[in-house]
């Protein structure tokens, strides 16, 4: 599914979603990256990254539907 289909992007900063995707990719590839490091580079809060990351997981699990 893509972000438009699930509505995960609706009303949210694309930077937050991109930062969460970077964080998720780092975890999947066993890169040692913290939410704090990603938030500094993306200039967005750790809370935003954490929330968008959780939404990405929900979409993957099929629990977040538009």
N, CA, C and O of each residue as an XYZ file, in Angstrom:
264
protein
N       0.833     -1.184      0.000
C       0.000      0.000      0.000
C       0.874      1.243      0.000
O       1.993      1.242      0.514
N       0.340      2.289     -0.583
C       1.093      3.529     -0.525
C       0.440      4.506      0.448
O      -0.664      4.273      0.938
N       1.141      5.598      0.714
C       0.687      6.566      1.723
C      -0.662      7.183      1.363
O      -1.491      7.420      2.241
N      -0.881      7.439      0.089
C      -2.165      8.032     -0.320
C      -3.314      7.058     -0.103
O      -4.383      7.442      0.373
N      -3.093      5.813     -0.450
C      -4.142      4.800     -0.339
C      -4.576      4.594      1.110
O      -5.761      4.411      1.389
N      -3.626      4.624      2.019
C      -3.947      4.394      3.425
C      -4.346      5.659      4.160
O      -4.945      5.594      5.233
N      -4.012      6.823      3.584
C      -4.336      8.083      4.245
C      -3.349      8.466      5.330
O      -3.588      9.417      6.074
N      -2.252      7.747      5.431
C      -1.266      8.016      6.482
C      -0.641      9.398      6.321
O      -0.171      9.981      7.298
N      -0.632      9.920      5.114
C      -0.008     11.218      4.860
C      -0.941     12.388      5.139
O      -0.486     13.527      5.251
N      -2.201     12.133      5.250
C      -3.216     13.182      5.327
C      -3.017     14.119      6.518
O      -3.055     13.696      7.673
N      -2.805     15.401      6.212
C      -2.679     16.421      7.241
C      -1.387     16.371      8.025
O      -1.277     16.989      9.084
N      -0.419     15.651      7.523
C       0.837     15.493      8.250
C       2.005     15.950      7.389
O       1.946     15.930      6.160
N       3.058     16.356      8.064
C       4.259     16.810      7.371
C       4.917     15.661      6.613
O       5.116     14.581      7.171
N       5.254     15.889      5.346
C       5.965     14.839      4.612
C       7.347     14.566      5.206
O       7.884     13.467      5.067
N       7.915     15.571      5.867
C       9.225     15.384      6.497
C       9.134     14.343      7.612
O      10.031     13.513      7.764
N       8.063     14.385      8.381
C       7.875     13.419      9.459
C       7.754     12.004      8.939
O       8.336     11.077      9.502
N       7.007     11.837      7.875
C       6.841     10.510      7.281
C       8.159     10.018      6.687
O       8.515      8.848      6.832
N       8.876     10.913      6.021
C      10.171     10.539      5.447
C      11.163     10.161      6.546
O      11.899      9.182      6.413
N      11.182     10.933      7.625
C      12.090     10.638      8.739
C      11.759      9.288      9.363
O      12.659      8.520      9.703
N      10.479      9.002      9.513
C      10.069      7.707     10.064
C      10.467      6.573      9.131
O      10.861      5.500      9.587
N      10.366      6.808      7.826
C      10.765      5.787      6.856
C      12.270      5.535      6.922
O      12.715      4.392      6.816
N      13.052      6.602      7.097
C      14.502      6.449      7.245
C      14.814      5.652      8.509
O      15.653      4.752      8.496
N      14.135      5.992      9.591
C      14.341      5.278     10.856
C      13.969      3.799     10.703
O      14.700      2.922     11.163
N      12.837      3.527     10.060
C      12.398      2.144      9.849
C      13.399      1.380      8.988
O      13.721      0.227      9.276
N      13.889      2.025      7.932
C      14.870      1.379      7.057
C      16.150      1.062      7.820
O      16.758      0.011      7.616
N      16.554      1.970      8.694
C      17.752      1.732      9.506
C      17.558      0.518     10.409
O      18.455     -0.314     10.543
N      16.396      0.424     11.020
C      16.120     -0.729     11.879
C      16.126     -2.033     11.082
O      16.670     -3.042     11.531
N      15.521     -2.002      9.906
C      15.437     -3.208      9.078
C      16.801     -3.687      8.590
O      16.999     -4.876      8.342
N      17.734     -2.753      8.455
C      19.064     -3.113      7.964
C      20.093     -3.190      9.088
O      21.300     -3.235      8.847
N      19.589     -3.206     10.326
C      20.443     -3.318     11.511
C      21.469     -2.197     11.648
O      22.546     -2.393     12.211
N      21.125     -1.027     11.129
C      21.966      0.152     11.326
C      21.670      0.708     12.710
O      20.514      0.758     13.131
N      22.696      1.119     13.402
C      22.498      1.665     14.742
C      22.216      3.160     14.641
O      23.126      3.986     14.711
N      20.940      3.488     14.475
C      20.492      4.873     14.359
C      19.391      5.086     15.385
O      18.477      4.271     15.509
N      19.486      6.181     16.113
C      18.458      6.476     17.111
C      17.443      7.458     16.546
O      17.709      8.161     15.571
N      16.280      7.492     17.173
C      15.276      8.480     16.793
C      15.829      9.881     16.978
O      15.511     10.783     16.204
N      16.645     10.068     17.988
C      17.256     11.366     18.253
C      18.157     11.804     17.097
O      18.125     12.964     16.687
N      18.948     10.886     16.581
C      19.833     11.211     15.455
C      19.030     11.579     14.215
O      19.347     12.552     13.531
N      18.002     10.811     13.930
C      17.163     11.096     12.768
C      16.447     12.431     12.955
O      16.327     13.209     12.009
N      15.976     12.695     14.159
C      15.252     13.945     14.407
C      16.162     15.156     14.235
O      15.723     16.197     13.744
N      17.413     15.031     14.632
C      18.363     16.133     14.465
C      18.606     16.421     12.986
O      18.575     17.577     12.562
N      18.845     15.384     12.214
C      19.114     15.548     10.787
C      17.883     16.071     10.046
O      17.999     16.933      9.175
N      16.717     15.553     10.390
C      15.480     15.939      9.704
C      14.877     17.226     10.261
O      13.943     17.777      9.678
N      15.406     17.705     11.384
C      14.893     18.901     12.052
C      13.411     18.747     12.386
O      12.587     19.610     12.081
N      13.107     17.627     13.017
C      11.737     17.306     13.418
C      11.815     16.582     14.764
O      12.841     15.979     15.079
N      10.763     16.633     15.545
C      10.829     16.069     16.900
C      10.857     14.537     16.894
O      10.367     13.881     15.974
N      11.448     14.004     17.952
C      11.463     12.553     18.132
C      10.048     12.014     18.265
O       9.756     10.911     17.803
N       9.179     12.776     18.884
C       7.782     12.352     19.060
C       7.117     12.174     17.703
O       6.384     11.208     17.492
N       7.367     13.099     16.784
C       6.793     12.982     15.440
C       7.307     11.729     14.753
O       6.534     10.987     14.147
N       8.594     11.494     14.846
C       9.163     10.289     14.232
C       8.540      9.042     14.842
O       8.148      8.119     14.129
N       8.454      9.023     16.152
C       7.870      7.869     16.851
C       6.425      7.641     16.416
O       6.033      6.503     16.158
N       5.629      8.707     16.331
C       4.222      8.574     15.938
C       4.076      8.114     14.494
O       3.263      7.236     14.206
N       4.860      8.700     13.572
C       4.774      8.280     12.172
C       5.282      6.850     12.012
O       4.749      6.094     11.200
N       6.305      6.471     12.775
C       6.829      5.107     12.723
C       5.755      4.110     13.155
O       5.574      3.073     12.517
N       5.049      4.423     14.233
C       3.963      3.553     14.699
C       2.880      3.427     13.634
O       2.331      2.345     13.426
N       2.571      4.537     12.959
C       1.564      4.494     11.894
C       2.042      3.627     10.736
O       1.254      2.877     10.160
N       3.319      3.721     10.391
C       3.854      2.860      9.337
C       3.706      1.386      9.707
O       3.356      0.560      8.864
N       3.972      1.063     10.962
C       3.813     -0.322     11.417
C       2.354     -0.760     11.352
O       2.059     -1.897     10.985
N       1.446      0.143     11.708
C       0.021     -0.185     11.651
C      -0.420     -0.439     10.218
O      -1.213     -1.346      9.965
N       0.086      0.348      9.284
C      -0.247      0.147      7.873
C       0.288     -1.204      7.413
O      -0.400     -1.942      6.707
N       1.506     -1.523      7.810
C       2.097     -2.805      7.429
C       1.279     -3.968      7.975
O       1.094     -4.979      7.299
N       0.790     -3.818      9.202
C      -0.008     -4.870      9.825
C      -1.448     -4.886      9.330
O      -2.192     -5.829      9.601
N      -1.838     -3.844      8.604
C      -3.197     -3.763      8.094
C      -4.202     -3.259      9.107
O      -5.407     -3.404      8.900
N      -3.734     -2.666     10.208
C      -4.671     -2.184     11.223
C      -5.098     -0.745     10.992
O      -6.048     -0.282     11.623
N      -4.417     -0.020     10.100
C      -4.782      1.361      9.803
C      -5.309      1.409      8.380
O      -4.551      1.261      7.421
N      -6.579      1.611      8.252
C      -7.195      1.648      6.930
C      -7.891      2.976      6.729
O      -8.486      3.527      7.655
N      -7.812      3.486      5.512
C      -8.452      4.771      5.193
C      -9.949      4.611      5.063
O     -10.653      5.586      4.797
